Amino acid sequence: MNVTRFDEAPEYRPPNHFGMRCVRLQGHEAGFSETLWMGASIIEPGGRVEQSSSPVEKHYVVIEGEIVLDNGQETVTLGLFDSCRLAPGEPRAIRNVAATRAILLLAMPFADKPVPPPPVSSRHSTTS
C-alpha cells in the first residue's frame, strides 16, 4: 500500500503551466506504480496551461471549482466532478477564469513502462 497525504505530495513543474501548483499523488516521485500516475493541479484564478499535447491519453476530474478546457476545436467548461478524457496527441489548453481556485485531478498512463523498485530483501534467521 502506498499512501500519499495531499499536503505532503511531491511538487513537480511541468512546462507551459502558469499560476498553478502541481503535485504527484501516485507514481513517479510519489511512489511506484505499474501502469499509471496521478496528480493534482491547484489552479489559481487566472492560472493556465498553454496549448500542448502528450503522446498518451489523459483523464481529468474537477474536484474543486471549475476550469475551461479547449482542444482547438471545442471549448467546454468543467465544474465540480465533471470529467474529460483526451486522446493521445489531442491538444489542450486549460484556464481558470473564475475568481476562486480550481483543483484538477489528473490520471494518465506512463509514456514508458516504469522501472520497478528493487525487491525488499527479507531476513531469515535460523536456530540450531
Secondary structure, DSSP 4 states (H G I P E B T S, - for coil): -----GGGPPEE--TTEEEEEEEEEESGGG---SSEEEEEEEEEEEEEEEEE--SS-EEEEEEES-EEEE-SS-EEEE-TT-EEEE-TT--EEEE--SSS-EEEEEEEE-SSPPPPPPPPP-------
